Amino acid sequence: MIWKISKSKLIYILLFIAFLYFRIIEINRPLWADELITVRTTFINPIANPLYNTVSTNLPLFYYSVKLFEILTFGLINLRYLNIILSAFTIIFIFKKYENLSKLVKILLIVFLIISPLQIYYSIELRAYTLAQLLLIINFYYFQKKDFNKWFWISSYLLCLTHYACYVYLLSVAIFYFLQNKGNWNQVYKFITLGVFGSLITYLVSRNVGFSDSTGLSIINNNFSRFNFSNILENVLKIRETVAVYYNFGLHYYRVENDFLSIIKKLTQILIGIYVIITIINYKKHKQELQNMLFLGSLFFFSIILDLAGIMTFGGRYVFPFHFLYLLILAYFLEIVYKTNKYLCYGLAVIFITAFLTYNYCLSINLDIFRGSNDPQGSLYQKCVEKISKNK
């Protein structure tokens, strides 16, 4: 009997192979300073030192996960595989739960998650960002559905233990809930309890040696001199750059713009502009999409305030946990285009896929830590060609 496989299953198998390949080819790149901190936490007994005092000033949940992964794998497997697993769970959750997207657009969204340079880079970096993204996706799904069930609250509390950037998200969630449920704040005490929990954890971690130096809590000590019209305007204008560049490629230390990157940058700005206009004009049909855009706008607003305060730099790695929201909005836009003209949808998808596959970090980042043997993955397509050539 000839073994048969459906086209859908074949597509999913190929996507899974691509997901693993693009991550495993760089799994053994050298660890950098912050990853070495994560490795050092594996030598600490989390029961005796649950907040990793004198070792790290970051929130502890990811370190717990790394320790558990090391125990389960007997320390014989590269710890970076943990984030690959978390990244896989992210894609599976989107595939299973985000049912409001058509099959084709959902596949495109998954493809973007699989081959995006930003997704690949952080899914093999031994830090908390991939875990934060997974928890954010779970939490945002239930928030969208206005289903404040146990999974929403469990993921909310876990976010409080994962990364400080998630506090911006949770603050936006609370504000949106209060605005949308005027006179029916039956969840208000839960949000207050969540805020108290997050504040308590932050206070306890802040007692760690070096916390103030690593976070730069200038909002407490400075004279608010950065809160002037010129700086605020500069940060607002960064939104255009963030949408067009940071959310596509994760460039925090932006230096070089080649011709193709310039095209993608302009295309992204045009598409987002068109999408905003379409959504506003047809807001009754696109209430969820409009909420998503307003929600992303609130994240921008709080990010600008934190940047001006000197607490959290606007862009770069702090953008990554919210990268899924950008890709989701891009998918919603492609959904509209697909219903209007499927060939135009295919064309736009091909442009972004090509940009992701041919993008090279090494051409666009100029930092000492990214030179020589510690370069990021570079062009994915180029890496594939190099691997194939070596095998031959």
C-alpha positions as CSV (number, residue, x, y, z in Angstrom):
1,M,0.0,0.0,0.0
2,I,1.4,3.4,-1.1
3,W,1.7,5.8,1.8
4,K,-0.4,8.9,1.2
5,I,-0.3,12.3,2.9
6,S,-2.6,15.2,2.4
7,K,-1.3,18.5,1.0
8,S,-2.2,20.3,4.3
9,K,-0.2,17.8,6.4
10,L,2.7,18.1,4.0
11,I,2.7,21.9,4.3
12,Y,2.7,21.6,8.1
13,I,5.6,19.1,8.0
14,L,7.6,21.4,5.8
15,L,6.9,24.4,8.0
16,F,8.0,22.4,11.1
17,I,11.2,21.4,9.4
18,A,11.9,25.1,8.4
19,F,11.1,26.2,12.0
20,L,13.7,23.8,13.4
21,Y,16.3,24.3,10.7
22,F,16.5,28.1,10.8
23,R,17.0,27.9,14.6
24,I,19.3,24.9,15.0
25,I,21.8,26.2,12.4
26,E,22.7,29.0,14.9
27,I,22.1,27.1,18.2
28,N,25.8,26.9,19.0
29,R,26.8,30.5,18.4
30,P,28.8,32.0,21.3
31,L,27.0,33.1,24.5
32,W,27.1,36.8,25.2
33,A,27.1,38.6,28.6
34,D,23.3,38.4,29.5
35,E,23.1,34.8,28.4
36,L,26.1,34.0,30.6
37,I,24.1,35.4,33.5
38,T,21.3,32.9,32.7
39,V,23.8,30.1,32.7
40,R,25.2,31.2,36.1
41,T,21.7,31.0,37.6
42,T,21.7,27.2,37.1
43,F,24.3,27.0,39.8
44,I,22.0,28.7,42.3
45,N,19.5,26.8,44.5
46,P,16.2,28.7,43.7
47,I,14.7,27.6,47.0
48,A,17.5,29.2,49.0
49,N,17.7,32.3,46.7
50,P,14.4,32.6,44.7
51,L,15.2,36.1,43.4
52,Y,18.8,35.3,42.5
53,N,20.2,38.1,44.6
54,T,23.8,39.1,43.7
55,V,23.4,37.0,40.5
56,S,20.8,38.8,38.4
57,T,18.4,41.8,38.6
58,N,15.9,40.3,36.2
59,L,12.6,38.7,37.1
60,P,13.0,35.0,38.0
61,L,10.5,32.9,36.1
62,F,12.7,32.2,33.1
63,Y,15.5,31.2,35.4
64,Y,13.2,28.7,37.1
65,S,12.3,27.3,33.6
66,V,16.0,27.0,32.7
67,K,16.8,25.2,35.9
68,L,13.9,22.8,35.4
69,F,14.9,22.1,31.8
70,E,18.5,21.4,32.9
71,I,17.2,18.9,35.5
72,L,14.9,17.2,33.1
73,T,17.6,16.9,30.4
74,F,20.3,16.0,32.9
75,G,22.3,19.0,31.7
76,L,23.2,17.2,28.5
77,I,21.3,19.4,26.0
78,N,22.1,23.0,24.9
79,L,19.9,25.2,27.2
80,R,18.9,27.3,24.2
81,Y,16.6,24.4,23.1
82,L,14.3,25.5,25.9
83,N,13.5,28.7,24.0
84,I,13.0,26.7,20.7
85,I,10.4,24.6,22.5
86,L,8.7,27.7,23.9
87,S,8.7,29.2,20.4
88,A,7.1,26.1,19.1
89,F,4.3,26.3,21.7
90,T,3.7,29.9,20.6
91,I,3.1,28.8,17.0
92,I,1.0,25.8,18.0
93,F,-1.2,28.1,20.2
94,I,-1.8,30.5,17.4
95,F,-2.6,27.7,15.0
96,K,-5.1,26.1,17.4
97,K,-6.7,29.2,18.9
98,Y,-6.7,32.1,16.5
99,E,-9.7,30.8,14.6
100,N,-10.9,34.3,13.3
101,L,-8.2,34.1,10.6
102,S,-8.8,32.2,7.3
103,K,-6.7,29.1,6.8
104,L,-4.4,30.8,4.2
105,V,-3.7,33.9,6.3
106,K,-3.1,31.8,9.4
107,I,-0.5,29.8,7.5
108,L,1.1,33.1,6.4
109,L,1.1,34.3,10.0
110,I,2.8,31.1,11.0
111,V,5.3,31.5,8.2
112,F,6.2,35.0,9.4
113,L,6.7,33.7,12.9
114,I,8.9,30.9,11.6
115,I,11.2,32.9,9.3
116,S,11.2,36.4,10.9
117,P,14.8,37.3,11.8
118,L,13.5,38.9,15.0
119,Q,11.7,35.7,16.0
120,I,14.7,33.5,15.1
121,Y,17.2,35.6,16.9
122,Y,15.4,35.7,20.2
123,S,14.1,32.1,20.0
124,I,17.7,31.0,20.4
125,E,18.8,33.6,22.8
126,L,19.0,32.3,26.4
127,R,16.9,35.1,27.8
128,A,13.2,35.6,28.9
129,Y,11.8,37.2,25.7
130,T,10.4,34.0,24.1
131,L,8.7,33.0,27.3
132,A,7.3,36.5,27.7
133,Q,5.9,36.3,24.1
134,L,4.2,32.9,24.7
135,L,2.5,34.2,27.9
136,L,1.5,37.4,26.1
137,I,-0.1,35.5,23.2
138,I,-2.1,33.3,25.6
139,N,-3.1,36.3,27.7
140,F,-4.0,38.5,24.7
141,Y,-6.1,35.8,23.2
142,Y,-8.4,35.6,26.2
143,F,-8.3,39.4,26.6
144,Q,-9.6,39.7,23.0
145,K,-12.4,37.3,23.7
146,K,-13.2,39.2,26.9
147,D,-12.8,35.8,28.6
148,F,-11.2,36.6,32.0
149,N,-10.9,32.9,33.0
150,K,-8.3,31.2,35.1
151,W,-5.9,31.0,32.1
152,F,-6.0,34.8,31.7
153,W,-5.2,35.4,35.3
154,I,-2.6,32.6,35.6
155,S,-0.8,34.0,32.5
156,S,-1.1,37.5,34.0
157,Y,0.6,36.6,37.2
158,L,3.3,34.6,35.3
159,L,4.0,37.7,33.2
160,C,4.6,39.6,36.4
161,L,7.4,37.1,37.1
162,T,8.8,37.1,33.5
163,H,9.9,40.6,32.3
164,Y,9.3,44.2,33.2
165,A,8.2,45.0,29.6
166,C,5.2,42.9,30.3
167,Y,4.1,45.4,33.0
168,V,3.4,47.9,30.2
169,Y,1.2,45.4,28.5
170,L,-0.7,44.5,31.7
171,L,-1.2,48.2,32.5
172,S,-2.7,48.7,29.0
173,V,-5.0,45.6,29.5
174,A,-6.3,47.1,32.8
175,I,-7.0,50.5,31.3
176,F,-8.8,49.0,28.3
177,Y,-10.9,46.8,30.7
178,F,-11.9,49.8,32.8
179,L,-12.8,51.9,29.6
180,Q,-14.8,49.1,28.1
181,N,-16.6,48.0,31.2
182,K,-17.9,51.3,32.7
183,G,-20.2,50.5,35.6
184,N,-19.4,46.8,35.5
185,W,-16.0,46.5,37.1
186,N,-16.5,43.1,38.5
187,Q,-12.8,42.2,37.8
188,V,-11.4,45.4,39.3
189,Y,-10.2,43.9,42.6
190,K,-8.4,41.2,40.6
191,F,-6.5,43.8,38.6
192,I,-5.7,45.7,41.8
193,T,-4.4,42.4,43.4
194,L,-2.3,41.8,40.3
195,G,-0.8,45.3,40.5
196,V,0.1,44.8,44.1
197,F,1.7,41.5,43.3
198,G,3.7,43.0,40.5
199,S,4.8,45.9,42.6
200,L,5.8,43.6,45.4
201,I,7.9,41.5,43.2
202,T,9.6,44.5,41.6
203,Y,10.3,45.9,45.1
204,L,11.9,42.7,46.2
205,V,14.0,42.3,43.1
206,S,15.0,46.0,43.4
207,R,16.8,45.1,46.6
208,N,19.2,43.0,44.6
209,V,22.7,44.4,44.2
210,G,23.1,46.5,41.1
211,F,19.4,46.8,40.3
212,S,19.4,50.6,40.1
213,D,22.5,50.6,37.9
214,S,21.0,48.1,35.5
215,T,17.6,49.7,35.2
216,G,18.5,53.3,35.5
217,L,15.6,54.4,37.6
218,S,16.1,58.0,36.6
219,I,12.4,58.9,36.9
220,I,12.8,58.6,40.7
221,N,16.0,60.6,40.9
222,N,16.1,63.0,38.0
223,N,14.5,66.4,37.6
224,F,12.3,65.3,34.6
225,S,14.4,67.4,32.3
226,R,13.8,65.0,29.4
227,F,10.1,65.5,29.6
228,N,10.1,68.5,27.2
229,F,8.4,69.1,23.9
230,S,11.5,68.4,21.7
231,N,12.2,65.0,23.3
232,I,8.5,64.0,23.4
233,L,8.2,64.9,19.7
234,E,11.4,62.9,18.9
235,N,10.0,59.8,20.6
236,V,6.7,60.2,18.9
237,L,8.4,60.2,15.5
238,K,10.2,57.0,16.6
239,I,6.9,55.3,16.2
240,R,7.2,55.4,12.4
241,E,10.7,53.9,12.6
242,T,9.5,51.3,15.2
243,V,6.6,50.1,13.1
244,A,8.7,50.0,9.9
245,V,12.0,48.7,11.2
246,Y,12.0,47.5,14.8
247,Y,8.9,45.4,14.4
248,N,10.1,43.8,11.2
249,F,13.7,43.2,12.0
250,G,14.3,44.1,15.7
251,L,16.9,46.8,15.0
252,H,17.7,48.6,18.2
253,Y,21.1,49.8,17.1
254,Y,20.1,51.0,13.7
255,R,23.1,51.9,11.5
256,V,22.9,50.9,7.8
257,E,19.9,50.9,5.5
258,N,20.3,49.0,2.3
259,D,18.0,49.5,-0.7
260,F,15.8,46.5,-0.1
261,L,15.4,47.3,3.6
262,S,14.4,50.8,2.6
263,I,11.7,49.4,0.3
264,I,10.3,47.2,3.1
265,K,10.4,50.2,5.4
266,K,8.3,52.4,3.1
267,L,6.0,49.5,2.2
268,T,5.3,48.8,5.8
269,Q,4.5,52.5,6.5
270,I,2.1,52.5,3.5
271,L,0.4,49.3,4.4
272,I,-0.1,50.3,8.0
273,G,-1.5,53.7,6.9
274,I,-3.9,52.0,4.5
275,Y,-5.0,49.5,7.2
276,V,-5.6,52.3,9.7
277,I,-7.8,54.2,7.2
278,I,-9.8,51.1,6.2
279,T,-10.3,50.1,9.8
280,I,-11.4,53.5,10.9
281,I,-13.8,53.9,8.0
282,N,-15.3,50.5,8.6
283,Y,-15.0,50.5,12.4
284,K,-18.3,48.7,12.9
285,K,-17.1,45.7,10.9
286,H,-13.6,45.8,12.3
287,K,-14.1,46.6,16.0
288,Q,-11.6,43.9,17.1
289,E,-8.9,45.1,14.7
290,L,-9.5,48.8,15.8
291,Q,-9.0,47.7,19.4
292,N,-5.8,45.9,18.5
293,M,-4.4,49.1,16.9
294,L,-5.5,51.3,19.9
295,F,-3.9,48.7,22.2
296,L,-0.6,48.8,20.3
297,G,-0.8,52.6,20.4
298,S,-1.1,52.4,24.2
299,L,2.0,50.3,24.3
300,F,3.8,52.9,22.2
301,F,2.6,55.6,24.6
302,F,3.8,53.9,27.7
303,S,7.1,52.9,26.0
304,I,7.7,56.6,25.2
305,I,7.1,57.6,28.8
306,L,9.5,54.9,30.0
307,D,12.1,55.9,27.5
308,L,11.9,59.6,28.5
309,A,12.2,58.5,32.1
310,G,15.4,56.5,31.3
311,I,13.9,53.3,32.6
312,M,13.4,51.3,29.4
313,T,14.8,52.1,26.0
314,F,12.2,52.5,23.3
315,G,12.7,49.7,20.7
316,G,15.2,46.9,20.4
317,R,14.8,43.8,22.6
318,Y,11.9,45.5,24.5
319,V,9.9,45.5,21.3
320,F,10.2,41.7,20.8
321,P,7.6,40.4,23.3
322,F,5.0,42.5,21.4
323,H,6.2,41.4,18.0
324,F,3.4,38.9,17.7
325,L,0.8,41.7,18.0
326,Y,2.4,43.5,15.0
327,L,2.4,40.3,13.0
328,L,-1.2,39.7,14.0
329,I,-2.2,43.1,12.8
330,L,-0.3,42.4,9.6
331,A,-2.3,39.2,9.2
332,Y,-5.6,41.0,9.8
333,F,-4.6,43.4,7.0
334,L,-3.7,40.5,4.7
335,E,-7.1,39.0,5.5
336,I,-8.8,42.2,4.2
337,V,-6.6,42.2,1.1
338,Y,-7.3,38.5,0.5
339,K,-11.0,39.0,0.5
340,T,-10.6,41.9,-2.0
341,N,-7.9,40.4,-4.3
342,K,-6.1,37.2,-3.4
343,Y,-3.3,37.8,-5.9
344,L,-2.4,41.1,-4.3
345,C,-2.4,39.3,-0.9
346,Y,0.0,36.7,-2.4
347,G,2.3,39.4,-3.7
348,L,2.5,41.3,-0.4
349,A,3.2,38.0,1.4
350,V,6.0,37.1,-1.0
351,I,7.6,40.6,-0.5
352,F,7.7,40.2,3.3
353,I,8.9,36.5,3.1
354,T,11.7,37.5,0.7
355,A,12.7,40.4,3.0
356,F,12.8,38.0,6.0
357,L,14.8,35.4,4.2
358,T,17.4,37.7,2.7
359,Y,17.8,40.1,5.6
360,N,21.3,40.2,7.1
361,Y,21.8,41.5,10.6
362,C,25.5,41.7,9.9
363,L,25.0,44.4,7.3
364,S,22.8,46.6,9.5
365,I,24.2,46.4,13.0
366,N,27.4,48.0,14.0
367,L,28.3,46.9,17.5
368,D,31.5,45.3,18.9
369,I,29.6,42.4,20.5
370,F,28.2,41.5,17.1
371,R,31.5,41.3,15.2
372,G,33.7,38.4,14.4
373,S,32.7,34.9,15.6
374,N,29.8,36.4,17.6
375,D,27.9,37.8,14.6
376,P,24.1,37.2,14.5
377,Q,22.7,34.7,12.1
378,G,23.0,37.0,9.0
379,S,21.1,36.1,5.9
380,L,19.0,33.0,6.4
381,Y,19.2,32.2,2.7
382,Q,23.0,32.7,2.7
383,K,23.3,30.3,5.7
384,C,21.3,27.6,3.8
385,V,23.5,27.9,0.8
386,E,26.6,27.7,2.9
387,K,25.4,24.6,4.7
388,I,24.4,22.9,1.4
389,S,27.8,23.8,-0.2
390,K,29.7,22.4,2.8
391,N,27.7,19.1,2.7
392,K,28.6,18.7,-0.9
